[in-house]
Amino acid sequence: MPTTSTLPLVYSYRRCPYAMRARMALLQAGRNFQAFEIILRDKPAAMLALSPKATVPVLQLPDGGVLDESWDIMRWALEAGDADGWWRRAQSADNLELLQRNDGPFKHRLDRYKYPDRYPDEDGPRERHRARAVAELLTPLEERLQAQPWLGGATPCATDLAVFPFVRQFAAVEAGWLASQPLPAVQAWLDAWLGSPLFEACMIKLPPQAISDYPALAR
């Protein structure tokens, strides 16, 4: 269903970490937008026509342009008028390397830790994937956050938004396990995001299979 609105339209799924970070960037940037909450087993034909890869998020721009990678949506949302430096601070070598770790080897291990039945007999038990996930991302993340409260330094940046939904997903696999590990800075950072107004705004429930105006972040 093509939109005639002057607002961008994001096809999203509430619990998908890629869609989550795209919504958080749009909200943080103060972008007004509409959202279509998909049902995974019944993906809308309009979304598939825009992006045959058939995964969320997909952002349809009012001028007809389409962005179907979450980091590109974050760039579009945050880069213009970046007075607070959310996008600029994410471009450091350290932050780009951490993003690559998150989206690459950490996500690989996270999937096998969270969904062991989908990957039977692949490289050992789920505990091995959990340990490797910690080594791939959480240990270097702890080292960074021991020195500064956010990946952006004194204030967050786009890398914080990009990594947080995946760390949240990892922590939720075994409730309480992450809190028992020697990762106090990661836990404090995660708790801060979980209690933030931005995360609360990102996780509102929308009616499925319909276009909705997304409520703006209260400032």
PyMOL commands that place a pseudoatom at each C-alpha (Angstrom):
pseudoatom trace, name=CA, resn=MET, resi=1, chain=A, elem=C, hetatm=0, pos=[0.000, 0.000, 0.000]
pseudoatom trace, name=CA, resn=PRO, resi=2, chain=A, elem=C, hetatm=0, pos=[1.961, 3.028, -1.209]
pseudoatom trace, name=CA, resn=THR, resi=3, chain=A, elem=C, hetatm=0, pos=[1.711, 6.042, 1.058]
pseudoatom trace, name=CA, resn=THR, resi=4, chain=A, elem=C, hetatm=0, pos=[0.594, 9.468, -0.112]
pseudoatom trace, name=CA, resn=SER, resi=5, chain=A, elem=C, hetatm=0, pos=[1.729, 11.068, 3.147]
pseudoatom trace, name=CA, resn=THR, resi=6, chain=A, elem=C, hetatm=0, pos=[4.475, 13.657, 3.242]
pseudoatom trace, name=CA, resn=LEU, resi=7, chain=A, elem=C, hetatm=0, pos=[6.015, 11.657, 6.094]
pseudoatom trace, name=CA, resn=PRO, resi=8, chain=A, elem=C, hetatm=0, pos=[8.472, 8.793, 5.676]
pseudoatom trace, name=CA, resn=LEU, resi=9, chain=A, elem=C, hetatm=0, pos=[7.005, 5.351, 6.328]
pseudoatom trace, name=CA, resn=VAL, resi=10, chain=A, elem=C, hetatm=0, pos=[8.988, 2.653, 8.099]
pseudoatom trace, name=CA, resn=TYR, resi=11, chain=A, elem=C, hetatm=0, pos=[7.992, -0.991, 7.870]
pseudoatom trace, name=CA, resn=SER, resi=12, chain=A, elem=C, hetatm=0, pos=[8.925, -2.405, 11.228]
pseudoatom trace, name=CA, resn=TYR, resi=13, chain=A, elem=C, hetatm=0, pos=[8.579, -5.265, 13.681]
pseudoatom trace, name=CA, resn=ARG, resi=14, chain=A, elem=C, hetatm=0, pos=[8.577, -4.228, 17.301]
pseudoatom trace, name=CA, resn=ARG, resi=15, chain=A, elem=C, hetatm=0, pos=[11.025, -6.811, 18.667]
pseudoatom trace, name=CA, resn=CYS, resi=16, chain=A, elem=C, hetatm=0, pos=[13.471, -6.922, 15.748]
pseudoatom trace, name=CA, resn=PRO, resi=17, chain=A, elem=C, hetatm=0, pos=[16.776, -5.360, 16.904]
pseudoatom trace, name=CA, resn=TYR, resi=18, chain=A, elem=C, hetatm=0, pos=[17.498, -3.917, 13.460]
pseudoatom trace, name=CA, resn=ALA, resi=19, chain=A, elem=C, hetatm=0, pos=[14.090, -2.243, 13.332]
pseudoatom trace, name=CA, resn=MET, resi=20, chain=A, elem=C, hetatm=0, pos=[14.486, -1.140, 16.934]
pseudoatom trace, name=CA, resn=ARG, resi=21, chain=A, elem=C, hetatm=0, pos=[17.683, 0.774, 16.279]
pseudoatom trace, name=CA, resn=ALA, resi=22, chain=A, elem=C, hetatm=0, pos=[16.180, 2.414, 13.209]
pseudoatom trace, name=CA, resn=ARG, resi=23, chain=A, elem=C, hetatm=0, pos=[13.141, 3.594, 15.205]
pseudoatom trace, name=CA, resn=MET, resi=24, chain=A, elem=C, hetatm=0, pos=[15.362, 4.871, 18.018]
pseudoatom trace, name=CA, resn=ALA, resi=25, chain=A, elem=C, hetatm=0, pos=[17.434, 6.905, 15.561]
pseudoatom trace, name=CA, resn=LEU, resi=26, chain=A, elem=C, hetatm=0, pos=[14.327, 8.405, 13.945]
pseudoatom trace, name=CA, resn=LEU, resi=27, chain=A, elem=C, hetatm=0, pos=[12.943, 9.322, 17.354]
pseudoatom trace, name=CA, resn=GLN, resi=28, chain=A, elem=C, hetatm=0, pos=[16.217, 10.734, 18.655]
pseudoatom trace, name=CA, resn=ALA, resi=29, chain=A, elem=C, hetatm=0, pos=[16.608, 12.853, 15.515]
pseudoatom trace, name=CA, resn=GLY, resi=30, chain=A, elem=C, hetatm=0, pos=[13.108, 14.277, 15.968]
pseudoatom trace, name=CA, resn=ARG, resi=31, chain=A, elem=C, hetatm=0, pos=[11.949, 12.917, 12.619]
pseudoatom trace, name=CA, resn=ASN, resi=32, chain=A, elem=C, hetatm=0, pos=[8.204, 12.661, 12.267]
pseudoatom trace, name=CA, resn=PHE, resi=33, chain=A, elem=C, hetatm=0, pos=[7.331, 9.375, 10.604]
pseudoatom trace, name=CA, resn=GLN, resi=34, chain=A, elem=C, hetatm=0, pos=[4.696, 6.740, 10.110]
pseudoatom trace, name=CA, resn=ALA, resi=35, chain=A, elem=C, hetatm=0, pos=[5.137, 3.069, 10.906]
pseudoatom trace, name=CA, resn=PHE, resi=36, chain=A, elem=C, hetatm=0, pos=[3.646, -0.145, 9.607]
pseudoatom trace, name=CA, resn=GLU, resi=37, chain=A, elem=C, hetatm=0, pos=[3.931, -2.945, 12.177]
pseudoatom trace, name=CA, resn=ILE, resi=38, chain=A, elem=C, hetatm=0, pos=[4.206, -6.122, 10.130]
pseudoatom trace, name=CA, resn=ILE, resi=39, chain=A, elem=C, hetatm=0, pos=[3.162, -9.651, 11.004]
pseudoatom trace, name=CA, resn=LEU, resi=40, chain=A, elem=C, hetatm=0, pos=[6.095, -11.901, 10.149]
pseudoatom trace, name=CA, resn=ARG, resi=41, chain=A, elem=C, hetatm=0, pos=[3.971, -14.662, 8.649]
pseudoatom trace, name=CA, resn=ASP, resi=42, chain=A, elem=C, hetatm=0, pos=[2.011, -12.183, 6.519]
pseudoatom trace, name=CA, resn=LYS, resi=43, chain=A, elem=C, hetatm=0, pos=[4.464, -9.601, 5.218]
pseudoatom trace, name=CA, resn=PRO, resi=44, chain=A, elem=C, hetatm=0, pos=[2.731, -6.849, 3.251]
pseudoatom trace, name=CA, resn=ALA, resi=45, chain=A, elem=C, hetatm=0, pos=[3.025, -6.920, -0.517]
pseudoatom trace, name=CA, resn=ALA, resi=46, chain=A, elem=C, hetatm=0, pos=[3.867, -3.217, -0.540]
pseudoatom trace, name=CA, resn=MET, resi=47, chain=A, elem=C, hetatm=0, pos=[6.954, -3.817, 1.602]
pseudoatom trace, name=CA, resn=LEU, resi=48, chain=A, elem=C, hetatm=0, pos=[8.069, -6.729, -0.562]
pseudoatom trace, name=CA, resn=ALA, resi=49, chain=A, elem=C, hetatm=0, pos=[7.696, -4.575, -3.662]
pseudoatom trace, name=CA, resn=LEU, resi=50, chain=A, elem=C, hetatm=0, pos=[9.944, -1.925, -2.108]
pseudoatom trace, name=CA, resn=SER, resi=51, chain=A, elem=C, hetatm=0, pos=[12.546, -4.388, -0.839]
pseudoatom trace, name=CA, resn=PRO, resi=52, chain=A, elem=C, hetatm=0, pos=[12.603, -7.976, -2.132]
pseudoatom trace, name=CA, resn=LYS, resi=53, chain=A, elem=C, hetatm=0, pos=[14.978, -9.003, 0.675]
pseudoatom trace, name=CA, resn=ALA, resi=54, chain=A, elem=C, hetatm=0, pos=[11.789, -9.081, 2.789]
pseudoatom trace, name=CA, resn=THR, resi=55, chain=A, elem=C, hetatm=0, pos=[13.313, -8.070, 6.111]
pseudoatom trace, name=CA, resn=VAL, resi=56, chain=A, elem=C, hetatm=0, pos=[12.633, -5.055, 8.302]
pseudoatom trace, name=CA, resn=PRO, resi=57, chain=A, elem=C, hetatm=0, pos=[13.280, -2.235, 8.605]
pseudoatom trace, name=CA, resn=VAL, resi=58, chain=A, elem=C, hetatm=0, pos=[12.376, -0.698, 5.267]
pseudoatom trace, name=CA, resn=LEU, resi=59, chain=A, elem=C, hetatm=0, pos=[12.021, 3.076, 5.040]
pseudoatom trace, name=CA, resn=GLN, resi=60, chain=A, elem=C, hetatm=0, pos=[9.946, 4.539, 2.232]
pseudoatom trace, name=CA, resn=LEU, resi=61, chain=A, elem=C, hetatm=0, pos=[10.754, 8.218, 1.736]
pseudoatom trace, name=CA, resn=PRO, resi=62, chain=A, elem=C, hetatm=0, pos=[8.160, 10.730, 0.544]
pseudoatom trace, name=CA, resn=ASP, resi=63, chain=A, elem=C, hetatm=0, pos=[10.163, 11.313, -2.651]
pseudoatom trace, name=CA, resn=GLY, resi=64, chain=A, elem=C, hetatm=0, pos=[9.943, 7.614, -3.518]
pseudoatom trace, name=CA, resn=GLY, resi=65, chain=A, elem=C, hetatm=0, pos=[13.382, 6.658, -2.271]
pseudoatom trace, name=CA, resn=VAL, resi=66, chain=A, elem=C, hetatm=0, pos=[13.841, 3.464, -0.285]
pseudoatom trace, name=CA, resn=LEU, resi=67, chain=A, elem=C, hetatm=0, pos=[16.335, 2.557, 2.440]
pseudoatom trace, name=CA, resn=ASP, resi=68, chain=A, elem=C, hetatm=0, pos=[16.326, -1.065, 3.547]
pseudoatom trace, name=CA, resn=GLU, resi=69, chain=A, elem=C, hetatm=0, pos=[19.405, -1.315, 5.767]
pseudoatom trace, name=CA, resn=SER, resi=70, chain=A, elem=C, hetatm=0, pos=[19.086, -0.162, 9.361]
pseudoatom trace, name=CA, resn=TRP, resi=71, chain=A, elem=C, hetatm=0, pos=[22.442, 1.660, 9.462]
pseudoatom trace, name=CA, resn=ASP, resi=72, chain=A, elem=C, hetatm=0, pos=[21.463, 3.610, 6.320]
pseudoatom trace, name=CA, resn=ILE, resi=73, chain=A, elem=C, hetatm=0, pos=[18.167, 4.577, 7.956]
pseudoatom trace, name=CA, resn=MET, resi=74, chain=A, elem=C, hetatm=0, pos=[20.084, 5.713, 11.018]
pseudoatom trace, name=CA, resn=ARG, resi=75, chain=A, elem=C, hetatm=0, pos=[22.393, 7.781, 8.826]
pseudoatom trace, name=CA, resn=TRP, resi=76, chain=A, elem=C, hetatm=0, pos=[19.431, 9.390, 7.044]
pseudoatom trace, name=CA, resn=ALA, resi=77, chain=A, elem=C, hetatm=0, pos=[17.778, 10.206, 10.367]
pseudoatom trace, name=CA, resn=LEU, resi=78, chain=A, elem=C, hetatm=0, pos=[20.782, 11.536, 12.243]
pseudoatom trace, name=CA, resn=GLU, resi=79, chain=A, elem=C, hetatm=0, pos=[23.319, 12.905, 9.766]
pseudoatom trace, name=CA, resn=ALA, resi=80, chain=A, elem=C, hetatm=0, pos=[21.433, 16.020, 8.653]
pseudoatom trace, name=CA, resn=GLY, resi=81, chain=A, elem=C, hetatm=0, pos=[21.487, 18.750, 11.261]
pseudoatom trace, name=CA, resn=ASP, resi=82, chain=A, elem=C, hetatm=0, pos=[23.671, 16.670, 13.584]
pseudoatom trace, name=CA, resn=ALA, resi=83, chain=A, elem=C, hetatm=0, pos=[24.130, 19.480, 16.092]
pseudoatom trace, name=CA, resn=ASP, resi=84, chain=A, elem=C, hetatm=0, pos=[24.511, 17.051, 18.995]
pseudoatom trace, name=CA, resn=GLY, resi=85, chain=A, elem=C, hetatm=0, pos=[27.037, 14.888, 17.156]
pseudoatom trace, name=CA, resn=TRP, resi=86, chain=A, elem=C, hetatm=0, pos=[25.154, 11.586, 17.433]
pseudoatom trace, name=CA, resn=TRP, resi=87, chain=A, elem=C, hetatm=0, pos=[26.189, 10.540, 13.936]
pseudoatom trace, name=CA, resn=ARG, resi=88, chain=A, elem=C, hetatm=0, pos=[29.602, 12.217, 13.859]
pseudoatom trace, name=CA, resn=ARG, resi=89, chain=A, elem=C, hetatm=0, pos=[30.820, 10.535, 17.048]
pseudoatom trace, name=CA, resn=ALA, resi=90, chain=A, elem=C, hetatm=0, pos=[29.783, 7.147, 15.669]
pseudoatom trace, name=CA, resn=GLN, resi=91, chain=A, elem=C, hetatm=0, pos=[32.273, 7.502, 12.812]
pseudoatom trace, name=CA, resn=SER, resi=92, chain=A, elem=C, hetatm=0, pos=[35.407, 6.994, 14.914]
pseudoatom trace, name=CA, resn=ALA, resi=93, chain=A, elem=C, hetatm=0, pos=[37.529, 3.965, 14.041]
pseudoatom trace, name=CA, resn=ASP, resi=94, chain=A, elem=C, hetatm=0, pos=[36.782, 2.380, 17.421]
pseudoatom trace, name=CA, resn=ASN, resi=95, chain=A, elem=C, hetatm=0, pos=[33.033, 2.788, 17.045]
pseudoatom trace, name=CA, resn=LEU, resi=96, chain=A, elem=C, hetatm=0, pos=[32.944, 1.522, 13.477]
pseudoatom trace, name=CA, resn=GLU, resi=97, chain=A, elem=C, hetatm=0, pos=[34.991, -1.513, 14.520]
pseudoatom trace, name=CA, resn=LEU, resi=98, chain=A, elem=C, hetatm=0, pos=[32.600, -2.203, 17.397]
pseudoatom trace, name=CA, resn=LEU, resi=99, chain=A, elem=C, hetatm=0, pos=[29.636, -1.936, 15.022]
pseudoatom trace, name=CA, resn=GLN, resi=100, chain=A, elem=C, hetatm=0, pos=[31.281, -4.486, 12.717]
pseudoatom trace, name=CA, resn=ARG, resi=101, chain=A, elem=C, hetatm=0, pos=[31.779, -6.836, 15.651]
pseudoatom trace, name=CA, resn=ASN, resi=102, chain=A, elem=C, hetatm=0, pos=[28.138, -6.446, 16.646]
pseudoatom trace, name=CA, resn=ASP, resi=103, chain=A, elem=C, hetatm=0, pos=[26.637, -6.933, 13.211]
pseudoatom trace, name=CA, resn=GLY, resi=104, chain=A, elem=C, hetatm=0, pos=[29.048, -9.707, 12.249]
pseudoatom trace, name=CA, resn=PRO, resi=105, chain=A, elem=C, hetatm=0, pos=[30.507, -12.274, 14.671]
pseudoatom trace, name=CA, resn=PHE, resi=106, chain=A, elem=C, hetatm=0, pos=[28.427, -11.267, 17.703]
pseudoatom trace, name=CA, resn=LYS, resi=107, chain=A, elem=C, hetatm=0, pos=[25.135, -11.546, 15.808]
pseudoatom trace, name=CA, resn=HIS, resi=108, chain=A, elem=C, hetatm=0, pos=[26.281, -14.909, 14.440]
pseudoatom trace, name=CA, resn=ARG, resi=109, chain=A, elem=C, hetatm=0, pos=[26.920, -16.217, 17.952]
pseudoatom trace, name=CA, resn=LEU, resi=110, chain=A, elem=C, hetatm=0, pos=[23.796, -14.581, 19.379]
pseudoatom trace, name=CA, resn=ASP, resi=111, chain=A, elem=C, hetatm=0, pos=[21.558, -16.407, 16.909]
pseudoatom trace, name=CA, resn=ARG, resi=112, chain=A, elem=C, hetatm=0, pos=[23.084, -19.767, 17.819]
pseudoatom trace, name=CA, resn=TYR, resi=113, chain=A, elem=C, hetatm=0, pos=[22.865, -19.021, 21.542]
pseudoatom trace, name=CA, resn=LYS, resi=114, chain=A, elem=C, hetatm=0, pos=[19.259, -17.787, 21.380]
pseudoatom trace, name=CA, resn=TYR, resi=115, chain=A, elem=C, hetatm=0, pos=[17.961, -20.362, 18.895]
pseudoatom trace, name=CA, resn=PRO, resi=116, chain=A, elem=C, hetatm=0, pos=[20.012, -23.551, 19.410]
pseudoatom trace, name=CA, resn=ASP, resi=117, chain=A, elem=C, hetatm=0, pos=[17.298, -25.719, 17.838]
pseudoatom trace, name=CA, resn=ARG, resi=118, chain=A, elem=C, hetatm=0, pos=[17.753, -23.877, 14.553]
pseudoatom trace, name=CA, resn=TYR, resi=119, chain=A, elem=C, hetatm=0, pos=[21.449, -24.741, 14.443]
pseudoatom trace, name=CA, resn=PRO, resi=120, chain=A, elem=C, hetatm=0, pos=[21.768, -28.338, 15.661]
pseudoatom trace, name=CA, resn=ASP, resi=121, chain=A, elem=C, hetatm=0, pos=[25.294, -29.680, 16.033]
pseudoatom trace, name=CA, resn=GLU, resi=122, chain=A, elem=C, hetatm=0, pos=[26.827, -26.458, 14.751]
pseudoatom trace, name=CA, resn=ASP, resi=123, chain=A, elem=C, hetatm=0, pos=[30.111, -25.757, 16.493]
pseudoatom trace, name=CA, resn=GLY, resi=124, chain=A, elem=C, hetatm=0, pos=[29.215, -27.143, 19.891]
pseudoatom trace, name=CA, resn=PRO, resi=125, chain=A, elem=C, hetatm=0, pos=[26.656, -26.384, 22.611]
pseudoatom trace, name=CA, resn=ARG, resi=126, chain=A, elem=C, hetatm=0, pos=[24.942, -23.057, 23.134]
pseudoatom trace, name=CA, resn=GLU, resi=127, chain=A, elem=C, hetatm=0, pos=[27.220, -22.260, 26.093]
pseudoatom trace, name=CA, resn=ARG, resi=128, chain=A, elem=C, hetatm=0, pos=[30.154, -22.183, 23.683]
pseudoatom trace, name=CA, resn=HIS, resi=129, chain=A, elem=C, hetatm=0, pos=[28.332, -19.677, 21.481]
pseudoatom trace, name=CA, resn=ARG, resi=130, chain=A, elem=C, hetatm=0, pos=[27.501, -17.628, 24.579]
pseudoatom trace, name=CA, resn=ALA, resi=131, chain=A, elem=C, hetatm=0, pos=[31.166, -17.546, 25.609]
pseudoatom trace, name=CA, resn=ARG, resi=132, chain=A, elem=C, hetatm=0, pos=[32.278, -16.558, 22.125]
pseudoatom trace, name=CA, resn=ALA, resi=133, chain=A, elem=C, hetatm=0, pos=[29.629, -13.855, 21.957]
pseudoatom trace, name=CA, resn=VAL, resi=134, chain=A, elem=C, hetatm=0, pos=[31.006, -12.398, 25.176]
pseudoatom trace, name=CA, resn=ALA, resi=135, chain=A, elem=C, hetatm=0, pos=[34.533, -12.463, 23.780]
pseudoatom trace, name=CA, resn=GLU, resi=136, chain=A, elem=C, hetatm=0, pos=[33.481, -10.954, 20.457]
pseudoatom trace, name=CA, resn=LEU, resi=137, chain=A, elem=C, hetatm=0, pos=[31.554, -7.964, 21.790]
pseudoatom trace, name=CA, resn=LEU, resi=138, chain=A, elem=C, hetatm=0, pos=[30.842, -7.755, 25.502]
pseudoatom trace, name=CA, resn=THR, resi=139, chain=A, elem=C, hetatm=0, pos=[34.465, -7.866, 26.655]
pseudoatom trace, name=CA, resn=PRO, resi=140, chain=A, elem=C, hetatm=0, pos=[35.617, -5.055, 24.326]
pseudoatom trace, name=CA, resn=LEU, resi=141, chain=A, elem=C, hetatm=0, pos=[32.398, -3.175, 25.118]
pseudoatom trace, name=CA, resn=GLU, resi=142, chain=A, elem=C, hetatm=0, pos=[33.189, -3.457, 28.840]
pseudoatom trace, name=CA, resn=GLU, resi=143, chain=A, elem=C, hetatm=0, pos=[36.680, -2.069, 28.243]
pseudoatom trace, name=CA, resn=ARG, resi=144, chain=A, elem=C, hetatm=0, pos=[35.251, 0.916, 26.364]
pseudoatom trace, name=CA, resn=LEU, resi=145, chain=A, elem=C, hetatm=0, pos=[32.551, 1.609, 28.932]
pseudoatom trace, name=CA, resn=GLN, resi=146, chain=A, elem=C, hetatm=0, pos=[34.941, 1.351, 31.862]
pseudoatom trace, name=CA, resn=ALA, resi=147, chain=A, elem=C, hetatm=0, pos=[36.647, 4.449, 30.445]
pseudoatom trace, name=CA, resn=GLN, resi=148, chain=A, elem=C, hetatm=0, pos=[33.528, 6.418, 29.458]
pseudoatom trace, name=CA, resn=PRO, resi=149, chain=A, elem=C, hetatm=0, pos=[29.783, 6.093, 30.147]
pseudoatom trace, name=CA, resn=TRP, resi=150, chain=A, elem=C, hetatm=0, pos=[28.736, 5.882, 26.491]
pseudoatom trace, name=CA, resn=LEU, resi=151, chain=A, elem=C, hetatm=0, pos=[30.286, 4.849, 23.204]
pseudoatom trace, name=CA, resn=GLY, resi=152, chain=A, elem=C, hetatm=0, pos=[29.909, 8.477, 22.199]
pseudoatom trace, name=CA, resn=GLY, resi=153, chain=A, elem=C, hetatm=0, pos=[31.968, 9.565, 25.203]
pseudoatom trace, name=CA, resn=ALA, resi=154, chain=A, elem=C, hetatm=0, pos=[30.217, 11.789, 27.717]
pseudoatom trace, name=CA, resn=THR, resi=155, chain=A, elem=C, hetatm=0, pos=[26.985, 11.423, 25.748]
pseudoatom trace, name=CA, resn=PRO, resi=156, chain=A, elem=C, hetatm=0, pos=[25.607, 8.628, 23.541]
pseudoatom trace, name=CA, resn=CYS, resi=157, chain=A, elem=C, hetatm=0, pos=[26.032, 8.316, 19.795]
pseudoatom trace, name=CA, resn=ALA, resi=158, chain=A, elem=C, hetatm=0, pos=[24.568, 6.255, 16.959]
pseudoatom trace, name=CA, resn=THR, resi=159, chain=A, elem=C, hetatm=0, pos=[26.797, 3.312, 17.869]
pseudoatom trace, name=CA, resn=ASP, resi=160, chain=A, elem=C, hetatm=0, pos=[25.146, 3.081, 21.285]
pseudoatom trace, name=CA, resn=LEU, resi=161, chain=A, elem=C, hetatm=0, pos=[21.770, 2.927, 19.530]
pseudoatom trace, name=CA, resn=ALA, resi=162, chain=A, elem=C, hetatm=0, pos=[23.015, 0.360, 17.025]
pseudoatom trace, name=CA, resn=VAL, resi=163, chain=A, elem=C, hetatm=0, pos=[24.538, -2.038, 19.557]
pseudoatom trace, name=CA, resn=PHE, resi=164, chain=A, elem=C, hetatm=0, pos=[22.070, -1.774, 22.443]
pseudoatom trace, name=CA, resn=PRO, resi=165, chain=A, elem=C, hetatm=0, pos=[19.169, -3.796, 20.941]
pseudoatom trace, name=CA, resn=PHE, resi=166, chain=A, elem=C, hetatm=0, pos=[21.448, -6.776, 20.333]
pseudoatom trace, name=CA, resn=VAL, resi=167, chain=A, elem=C, hetatm=0, pos=[22.980, -6.685, 23.821]
pseudoatom trace, name=CA, resn=ARG, resi=168, chain=A, elem=C, hetatm=0, pos=[19.427, -6.466, 25.178]
pseudoatom trace, name=CA, resn=GLN, resi=169, chain=A, elem=C, hetatm=0, pos=[18.479, -9.542, 23.164]
pseudoatom trace, name=CA, resn=PHE, resi=170, chain=A, elem=C, hetatm=0, pos=[21.541, -11.407, 24.411]
pseudoatom trace, name=CA, resn=ALA, resi=171, chain=A, elem=C, hetatm=0, pos=[20.794, -10.525, 28.039]
pseudoatom trace, name=CA, resn=ALA, resi=172, chain=A, elem=C, hetatm=0, pos=[17.192, -11.710, 27.722]
pseudoatom trace, name=CA, resn=VAL, resi=173, chain=A, elem=C, hetatm=0, pos=[18.122, -15.268, 26.686]
pseudoatom trace, name=CA, resn=GLU, resi=174, chain=A, elem=C, hetatm=0, pos=[18.979, -16.263, 30.253]
pseudoatom trace, name=CA, resn=ALA, resi=175, chain=A, elem=C, hetatm=0, pos=[17.458, -13.760, 32.627]
pseudoatom trace, name=CA, resn=GLY, resi=176, chain=A, elem=C, hetatm=0, pos=[19.970, -12.749, 35.252]
pseudoatom trace, name=CA, resn=TRP, resi=177, chain=A, elem=C, hetatm=0, pos=[22.992, -14.464, 33.691]
pseudoatom trace, name=CA, resn=LEU, resi=178, chain=A, elem=C, hetatm=0, pos=[24.590, -11.292, 32.351]
pseudoatom trace, name=CA, resn=ALA, resi=179, chain=A, elem=C, hetatm=0, pos=[24.108, -9.587, 35.717]
pseudoatom trace, name=CA, resn=SER, resi=180, chain=A, elem=C, hetatm=0, pos=[26.183, -12.348, 37.336]
pseudoatom trace, name=CA, resn=GLN, resi=181, chain=A, elem=C, hetatm=0, pos=[29.163, -11.775, 35.044]
pseudoatom trace, name=CA, resn=PRO, resi=182, chain=A, elem=C, hetatm=0, pos=[32.133, -9.450, 35.684]
pseudoatom trace, name=CA, resn=LEU, resi=183, chain=A, elem=C, hetatm=0, pos=[30.770, -6.891, 33.240]
pseudoatom trace, name=CA, resn=PRO, resi=184, chain=A, elem=C, hetatm=0, pos=[29.553, -4.070, 35.517]
pseudoatom trace, name=CA, resn=ALA, resi=185, chain=A, elem=C, hetatm=0, pos=[29.971, -1.266, 32.993]
pseudoatom trace, name=CA, resn=VAL, resi=186, chain=A, elem=C, hetatm=0, pos=[28.031, -3.162, 30.319]
pseudoatom trace, name=CA, resn=GLN, resi=187, chain=A, elem=C, hetatm=0, pos=[25.268, -3.921, 32.813]
pseudoatom trace, name=CA, resn=ALA, resi=188, chain=A, elem=C, hetatm=0, pos=[25.037, -0.261, 33.911]
pseudoatom trace, name=CA, resn=TRP, resi=189, chain=A, elem=C, hetatm=0, pos=[24.957, 0.881, 30.282]
pseudoatom trace, name=CA, resn=LEU, resi=190, chain=A, elem=C, hetatm=0, pos=[22.283, -1.681, 29.414]
pseudoatom trace, name=CA, resn=ASP, resi=191, chain=A, elem=C, hetatm=0, pos=[20.164, -0.727, 32.433]
pseudoatom trace, name=CA, resn=ALA, resi=192, chain=A, elem=C, hetatm=0, pos=[20.424, 2.946, 31.501]
pseudoatom trace, name=CA, resn=TRP, resi=193, chain=A, elem=C, hetatm=0, pos=[19.102, 2.252, 28.026]
pseudoatom trace, name=CA, resn=LEU, resi=194, chain=A, elem=C, hetatm=0, pos=[16.351, -0.052, 29.264]
pseudoatom trace, name=CA, resn=GLY, resi=195, chain=A, elem=C, hetatm=0, pos=[15.107, 2.705, 31.561]
pseudoatom trace, name=CA, resn=SER, resi=196, chain=A, elem=C, hetatm=0, pos=[15.435, 5.526, 29.057]
pseudoatom trace, name=CA, resn=PRO, resi=197, chain=A, elem=C, hetatm=0, pos=[12.516, 7.522, 27.610]
pseudoatom trace, name=CA, resn=LEU, resi=198, chain=A, elem=C, hetatm=0, pos=[13.951, 6.839, 24.145]
pseudoatom trace, name=CA, resn=PHE, resi=199, chain=A, elem=C, hetatm=0, pos=[13.657, 3.071, 24.590]
pseudoatom trace, name=CA, resn=GLU, resi=200, chain=A, elem=C, hetatm=0, pos=[10.170, 3.442, 26.053]
pseudoatom trace, name=CA, resn=ALA, resi=201, chain=A, elem=C, hetatm=0, pos=[9.092, 5.501, 23.041]
pseudoatom trace, name=CA, resn=CYS, resi=202, chain=A, elem=C, hetatm=0, pos=[10.684, 2.975, 20.686]
pseudoatom trace, name=CA, resn=MET, resi=203, chain=A, elem=C, hetatm=0, pos=[8.705, 0.095, 22.173]
pseudoatom trace, name=CA, resn=ILE, resi=204, chain=A, elem=C, hetatm=0, pos=[5.162, 1.417, 22.037]
pseudoatom trace, name=CA, resn=LYS, resi=205, chain=A, elem=C, hetatm=0, pos=[2.674, -1.076, 20.634]
pseudoatom trace, name=CA, resn=LEU, resi=206, chain=A, elem=C, hetatm=0, pos=[1.037, -0.243, 17.326]
pseudoatom trace, name=CA, resn=PRO, resi=207, chain=A, elem=C, hetatm=0, pos=[-1.891, -1.965, 15.636]
pseudoatom trace, name=CA, resn=PRO, resi=208, chain=A, elem=C, hetatm=0, pos=[-0.515, -4.616, 13.273]
pseudoatom trace, name=CA, resn=GLN, resi=209, chain=A, elem=C, hetatm=0, pos=[-0.864, -4.513, 9.510]
pseudoatom trace, name=CA, resn=ALA, resi=210, chain=A, elem=C, hetatm=0, pos=[-1.794, -0.833, 9.447]
pseudoatom trace, name=CA, resn=ILE, resi=211, chain=A, elem=C, hetatm=0, pos=[-0.098, 2.524, 8.905]
pseudoatom trace, name=CA, resn=SER, resi=212, chain=A, elem=C, hetatm=0, pos=[0.114, 4.519, 12.118]
pseudoatom trace, name=CA, resn=ASP, resi=213, chain=A, elem=C, hetatm=0, pos=[1.501, 7.962, 12.922]
pseudoatom trace, name=CA, resn=TYR, resi=214, chain=A, elem=C, hetatm=0, pos=[4.373, 7.253, 15.288]
pseudoatom trace, name=CA, resn=PRO, resi=215, chain=A, elem=C, hetatm=0, pos=[4.254, 9.351, 18.476]
pseudoatom trace, name=CA, resn=ALA, resi=216, chain=A, elem=C, hetatm=0, pos=[7.182, 11.736, 18.824]
pseudoatom trace, name=CA, resn=LEU, resi=217, chain=A, elem=C, hetatm=0, pos=[9.675, 11.416, 21.652]
pseudoatom trace, name=CA, resn=ALA, resi=218, chain=A, elem=C, hetatm=0, pos=[8.682, 13.632, 24.573]
pseudoatom trace, name=CA, resn=ARG, resi=219, chain=A, elem=C, hetatm=0, pos=[11.505, 16.083, 25.210]
for i in range(1, 219): cmd.bond("trace and resi %d" % i, "trace and resi %d" % (i + 1))
show_as sticks, trace
zoom trace
